[in-house]
Amino acid sequence: MSGGVDSAVAAARAVDAGHEVVGVHLALSRMPGTLRTGSRGCCTIEDSLDARRAASMLGIPFYVWDFSERFKADVVDDFITEYAAGRTPNPCMRCNERIKFAAVLEKALALGFDAVATGHYAHIIEGPHGRELHRASDEAKDQSYVLGVLTTEQLAHAMFPLGTTPSKAVVRAEAAERGLTVAQKPDSHDICFIPDGDTRGWLSERIDPVPGAIVDREGAVVGQHEGSESYTVGQRRGLGLSIPAPDGRPRFVLEVRTRSNEVVVGPKEALAVSELAGARFTWAGADPVTSGLAADDVNGEVAWFDCQVQVRAHADPVDARARVTRNAELDQHEAALELVIEPLEPLLGVAPGQTAVVYAGTRVLGQCTIDRTRSAVPVSA
C-alpha cells in the first residue's frame, strides 16, 4: 500500500473477494524529513500515514517493511552507475524487478502469503500456456510496460485488482464511496528519490564530472562538456556548442561514449533507430516458442516473430519483429544470447539503458534492457 488511491482500492477489492489481506507499506528511505513536494515522489512519511489510515478503514492489519538498504543498492545506486556509464535507466522498472516483485515477494512467500497485490493497472489472464500479463482496460492508465520485467514465477504470485477497471475516475469514485480519505489524492510523478525533479542536479552531487569533448558524427570537435553524465540521447537544449552545424539546423545528443568521454551530436533524423538489442531479457509467461509465435532454432536461438515494441511508459507501441540470437561480440563469460528487435518504422531517441517491452497485441511477452542501437541514418547521410 503506497498511500495512494490505487493501492487502497486494490486492497479493498481483495478484501471483498474473500482473501485474507495484510497491508504493507515499503519504507524505501531512512531520511525522516522526506515529505511529498506537490504531487511528486512517493513512499514518504505522509504516504505511510495515508496507507495506515486506509488499512484501518478496511479493517486489515498494516505493517511497514524497511527495504531502504536494498532499495538504495538495487535501485538508487544502480541509477547512478547506469548514468555514469552513459546509459539512461528506468528506476521504476528496477523497483518492480528487484523490490516489489523480488524482495517483497520473497519475504511474502516466506511468511506464508500466496501473492502480492498492487494497484497497478494491468491484467492477468489464464492463457493456454499459463498465466499471461496483458494491458489494462483503461489504455490511458495502462502500466503493463513497467511490469514487463516480471517473470513467469513472479506472475504466478501477482494480483492486479484494478486491471479491468475502465478508468481512474471509477477508482476515485469507488474510494470516495468507501470513505477512503485518499480518494482525491494527486497521483505521484517523477522519480521517487528525486522529489524535486532535478535529475541533473541530483546526479551532479553524486558523480564527479570529468570535462570532455562534444563531437559530431564524423568525430570533429564542436564543443566541450563538463560531464557526460548530464547528457541524454535526444537532448537538444543546454549543449553549449561552439561550432554551429553547417546547415544551421539544431543538433541533438545521439550518443554518450563514456570510454572516450565524448558526447556525440547530430541532426534530428539521426535519432531514428532501426534496430535495438539487449542481452538482459526475460519473458513474462510462456516464451515466443512455447506460445507458438516463433520457431526454435539451434542453441537457444529463435526465429523472427511479429510483435509490437514499446520503449517508454507512455509511448505508443510500434509494430516490429524480434528474435533471440547469438552475438559473437558479447563476452563469452556473460550471456551470448540477445533479444534483437527491429521496428517496422524507426523509433526516435532510443538510448542504451532504457527498457524495450515486447507485446503480442495486448499481451506482454517480455522485455530487455537495451544495450545497443543502430541508427537508421548512415553517418555519411
C-alpha positions in Angstrom: 0.0 0.0 0.0 1.8 3.1 -1.3 -0.5 5.5 0.3 -2.3 6.4 -2.9 -5.8 5.8 -4.1 -5.0 2.9 -6.4 -3.4 0.6 -3.9 -6.1 1.4 -1.3 -8.9 0.4 -3.7 -6.9 -2.7 -4.8 -6.7 -3.8 -1.2 -10.4 -3.1 -0.7 -11.3 -5.3 -3.7 -9.0 -8.1 -2.4 -10.9 -8.0 0.9 -14.2 -8.1 -1.0 -13.0 -11.1 -2.9 -12.7 -13.0 0.3 -8.9 -13.0 0.6 -7.1 -12.7 3.9 -5.4 -9.3 3.2 -2.5 -7.7 5.0 -1.5 -4.1 4.1 2.3 -3.5 3.7 3.9 -0.1 3.1 7.5 0.0 1.9 9.9 2.3 3.7 12.4 3.0 1.0 14.3 5.9 2.6 15.7 6.4 6.1 15.5 10.2 5.8 12.7 11.1 8.3 12.4 14.6 6.9 11.4 13.5 3.4 8.0 14.8 2.6 6.0 15.0 -0.6 6.5 18.1 -2.7 3.3 18.8 -4.6 2.3 15.6 -6.4 5.9 14.4 -6.8 7.6 11.4 -5.2 6.1 8.5 -3.3 6.8 6.4 -0.3 7.1 9.4 2.0 6.1 9.8 5.7 2.8 11.4 4.5 2.2 8.4 2.3 2.8 5.9 5.1 0.2 7.6 7.2 -2.3 7.7 4.4 -1.7 3.9 3.8 -2.2 3.2 7.5 -5.5 5.2 7.6 -6.7 3.2 4.5 -5.8 -0.1 6.1 -7.7 0.9 9.3 -10.8 1.8 7.3 -10.6 -1.6 5.6 -10.1 -3.4 8.9 -6.9 -5.2 7.8 -3.5 -5.5 9.6 -0.9 -3.0 8.5 2.9 -3.1 8.6 5.8 -1.1 7.4 8.6 -3.1 5.8 12.0 -1.5 5.7 13.6 -2.1 2.4 15.7 1.1 2.4 19.1 -0.6 2.2 18.1 -2.9 -0.7 16.3 -0.1 -2.5 19.5 2.0 -2.2 21.7 -0.8 -3.6 19.4 -2.2 -6.3 17.6 1.0 -7.5 19.4 4.2 -6.4 23.0 3.0 -6.7 22.1 1.2 -10.0 20.6 4.5 -11.3 23.9 6.4 -10.5 26.0 3.6 -12.0 24.0 3.5 -15.2 24.2 7.2 -15.7 27.9 7.2 -15.0 28.2 4.6 -17.8 26.4 6.8 -20.3 23.1 4.9 -20.1 19.5 6.1 -19.4 17.9 3.7 -16.8 14.3 3.5 -15.7 14.3 3.3 -11.9 10.6 2.3 -11.8 11.4 -0.8 -13.8 14.2 -1.7 -11.4 12.0 -1.1 -8.4 9.4 -3.5 -9.8 12.0 -6.0 -10.9 14.2 -6.0 -7.7 12.0 -4.7 -4.9 8.2 -5.1 -5.3 8.2 -8.4 -7.1 11.5 -9.8 -5.9 12.4 -8.7 -2.4 8.8 -8.1 -1.2 7.5 -11.3 -2.9 10.4 -13.4 -1.5 9.5 -12.2 2.0 5.8 -12.6 1.5 6.1 -16.2 0.3 8.5 -17.0 3.2 5.8 -15.7 5.6 3.2 -17.9 4.0 1.3 -15.5 1.8 0.2 -16.6 -1.6 0.6 -13.4 -3.6 1.5 -9.7 -3.7 -1.3 -7.5 -4.9 -0.7 -3.9 -6.1 -2.6 -1.0 -7.5 -1.0 -1.3 -11.0 -3.3 -1.0 -14.0 -2.6 -4.3 -15.7 -4.5 -7.5 -16.2 -3.5 -11.2 -15.7 -5.4 -13.9 -17.5 -5.0 -17.7 -17.7 -3.8 -18.5 -21.2 -3.4 -21.8 -23.0 0.3 -22.0 -21.8 -0.2 -20.5 -18.3 -0.6 -17.0 -16.9 -0.3 -14.1 -19.2 0.2 -10.4 -18.5 -2.0 -8.0 -20.5 -2.6 -4.3 -20.8 -5.2 -2.8 -18.6 -8.7 -2.0 -19.9 -8.0 1.8 -19.4 -5.3 2.4 -22.0 -4.7 5.9 -20.6 -3.7 4.4 -17.3 -2.1 1.2 -18.6 1.0 0.3 -16.6 1.9 -3.1 -18.2 5.1 -1.5 -19.5 6.6 -1.1 -16.1 5.6 -4.6 -15.2 7.2 -6.1 -18.3 10.2 -7.2 -16.1 8.0 -9.7 -14.2 9.0 -13.3 -14.8 6.8 -16.4 -15.1 7.3 -17.3 -11.4 6.5 -13.8 -10.3 3.3 -13.7 -12.4 2.2 -16.8 -10.6 2.2 -14.8 -7.3 0.9 -11.4 -8.5 -2.5 -9.8 -8.4 -3.7 -6.6 -10.0 -7.3 -6.0 -8.9 -7.6 -2.8 -10.9 -6.7 -4.3 -14.3 -10.2 -4.5 -15.7 -11.3 -1.1 -14.4 -12.5 1.2 -17.2 -11.0 4.4 -15.9 -9.2 6.1 -13.0 -12.3 8.1 -12.4 -14.1 4.9 -11.4 -11.4 4.1 -8.9 -11.6 7.5 -7.3 -15.4 7.3 -7.1 -15.2 3.9 -5.5 -12.7 5.2 -3.0 -15.0 8.1 -2.1 -17.9 5.7 -1.7 -15.9 3.6 0.6 -14.9 6.6 2.7 -11.2 6.4 1.9 -9.5 9.8 2.6 -7.2 9.3 -0.4 -10.0 9.4 -2.9 -8.8 12.7 -4.5 -5.1 12.4 -3.6 -3.0 13.5 -6.6 -1.0 10.9 -8.5 2.7 10.6 -7.8 5.1 11.6 -10.6 8.8 11.6 -11.4 11.5 9.7 -9.7 10.6 9.0 -6.0 14.1 9.5 -4.7 14.5 12.8 -6.6 11.3 14.6 -5.3 12.2 18.0 -6.7 12.5 16.5 -10.2 16.0 17.9 -10.8 17.7 14.7 -12.0 20.7 16.6 -13.5 21.4 18.4 -10.3 20.9 15.3 -8.2 23.4 13.4 -10.3 25.9 16.2 -10.2 26.2 15.7 -6.4 27.0 12.0 -6.8 29.1 11.7 -9.9 32.4 13.6 -10.2 32.1 15.4 -13.5 35.0 15.0 -16.0 35.1 17.6 -18.8 35.4 16.3 -22.3 34.6 16.9 -26.0 31.4 17.2 -27.8 31.8 15.8 -31.3 29.8 15.4 -34.5 29.1 12.1 -36.2 32.4 12.4 -38.2 34.4 12.9 -35.0 35.0 16.7 -35.3 35.0 18.6 -32.0 32.1 21.1 -31.9 32.1 21.9 -28.2 33.0 20.9 -24.7 31.0 19.4 -21.9 31.5 19.5 -18.1 30.5 15.9 -17.5 28.9 13.4 -19.9 26.5 12.0 -17.3 24.5 15.2 -17.7 23.5 14.4 -21.3 20.9 12.0 -22.6 20.1 10.8 -26.0 17.6 13.1 -27.7 18.6 16.2 -25.7 18.6 19.5 -27.6 18.9 22.3 -25.1 21.9 23.1 -23.0 24.5 21.7 -25.3 26.6 24.9 -25.4 28.1 24.1 -28.8 30.9 26.5 -30.0 30.7 25.5 -33.7 27.2 25.5 -35.3 26.1 22.9 -37.8 27.0 23.7 -41.4 23.3 23.9 -42.4 22.4 25.9 -39.3 20.0 23.3 -38.0 19.7 22.3 -34.3 21.9 19.4 -33.1 20.7 16.7 -30.8 22.6 14.2 -28.5 22.9 11.0 -30.4 25.3 9.0 -28.2 27.2 9.2 -24.9 30.6 7.5 -25.1 32.0 7.0 -21.6 35.2 5.3 -22.7 36.3 8.3 -24.7 34.3 10.7 -22.5 32.7 12.1 -25.7 29.1 13.3 -26.3 28.1 12.8 -30.0 25.7 15.2 -31.5 24.0 15.3 -34.9 20.7 16.1 -36.8 17.3 15.1 -35.5 16.8 12.5 -38.2 19.9 10.6 -37.0 18.0 9.9 -33.8 15.9 7.3 -35.8 16.7 3.8 -34.7 16.2 0.8 -37.0 17.4 -1.9 -34.5 17.8 -2.3 -30.8 19.1 -5.2 -28.7 19.8 -6.4 -25.2 21.3 -9.4 -23.6 19.4 -8.9 -20.3 16.0 -10.2 -21.4 13.2 -12.0 -19.7 9.8 -13.5 -20.7 6.6 -12.7 -18.8 5.0 -16.1 -19.0 5.4 -18.5 -21.9 8.2 -17.6 -24.3 7.6 -17.0 -28.0 8.4 -20.6 -29.0 6.1 -22.1 -26.4 3.4 -19.6 -27.3 3.6 -20.7 -30.9 4.8 -17.2 -32.1 8.2 -18.4 -33.3 10.2 -21.5 -34.2 13.1 -22.6 -32.1 16.4 -22.7 -33.9 19.7 -24.2 -32.7 21.3 -23.4 -29.3 18.6 -21.3 -27.9 18.2 -19.1 -31.0 14.6 -18.1 -32.1 13.2 -17.4 -35.5 11.9 -14.0 -36.2 8.4 -13.4 -34.8 5.9 -10.5 -35.3 5.3 -8.3 -32.2 5.0 -4.7 -31.1 7.7 -2.8 -29.1 7.3 0.0 -26.6 10.4 1.8 -25.2 8.8 4.3 -22.8 6.0 4.0 -20.3 3.6 6.4 -22.1 4.8 5.8 -25.7 2.7 4.2 -28.4 3.6 0.6 -29.3 5.3 0.2 -32.7 4.9 -2.8 -35.0 8.2 -4.8 -35.1 9.8 -8.2 -35.5 12.1 -9.8 -32.9 14.2 -12.8 -32.3 16.7 -14.2 -29.9 20.1 -14.8 -31.5 23.7 -15.1 -30.6 26.0 -12.1 -30.7 29.6 -13.1 -31.3 30.8 -9.8 -29.9 29.4 -10.5 -26.4 31.7 -11.6 -23.7 31.5 -15.4 -23.6 31.6 -15.3 -19.8 28.3 -13.5 -20.0 25.1 -14.4 -21.9 25.9 -14.8 -25.6 22.2 -14.6 -26.5 20.5 -11.3 -27.0 17.0 -10.2 -27.9 17.1 -8.3 -31.2 14.1 -6.1 -32.1 13.6 -4.4 -35.5 10.8 -1.8 -35.5 9.0 -1.6 -38.9 9.1 2.2 -38.5 12.2 3.8 -37.0 12.0 4.8 -33.3 13.3 8.2 -32.3 15.7 8.9 -29.4 16.2 5.4 -28.0 19.1 5.2 -25.5 21.0 2.3 -24.0 19.7 1.6 -20.5 16.1 2.1 -21.5 13.7 -0.9 -21.4 12.1 -2.3 -24.5 8.9 -4.2 -23.7 7.7 -6.6 -26.4 3.9 -7.2 -26.9 1.7 -9.5 -28.9 -1.4 -7.5 -29.1 -2.4 -6.7 -25.5 -0.2 -9.4 -24.1 3.2 -8.6 -22.6 5.7 -11.1 -24.0 8.8 -9.9 -22.2 11.5 -7.2 -22.1 15.1 -6.4 -22.5 17.4 -3.7 -21.2 18.7 -2.0 -24.3 22.5 -2.5 -24.7 22.9 -1.2 -28.2 21.0 0.5 -31.0 21.6 1.0 -34.8 20.8 4.3 -36.4 18.5 4.2 -39.5 20.6 7.1 -41.0 24.2 6.3 -42.1 27.0 8.6 -40.9 27.6 9.9 -44.3 24.0 10.9 -44.8 
